[in-house]
């Protein structure tokens, strides 16, 4: 059985990262399905590989605060104090 996790804050960050881009356009740029993007906007936490594709496809870099927040809210990194 797959343990699916949701995080509302993560979904809000994904929506912010899309910056008004349609789900289909984002999916094409990121190499994932539009339903995968929609699931993330709704707060579904993807596998780390998928999140990496989304972040690269949207042009976010490691020095971007949104990049860090997305990984943090997805539970893949601990925020430093």
Secondary structure, 3 states (H helix, E strand, C coil): CCCCCECHHHHHHHHHHHCCCCHHHHHHHHCCCHHHHHHHHCCECCCHHHHHHHHHHCCCCCCCHHHHHHHHHHCCCCCCC
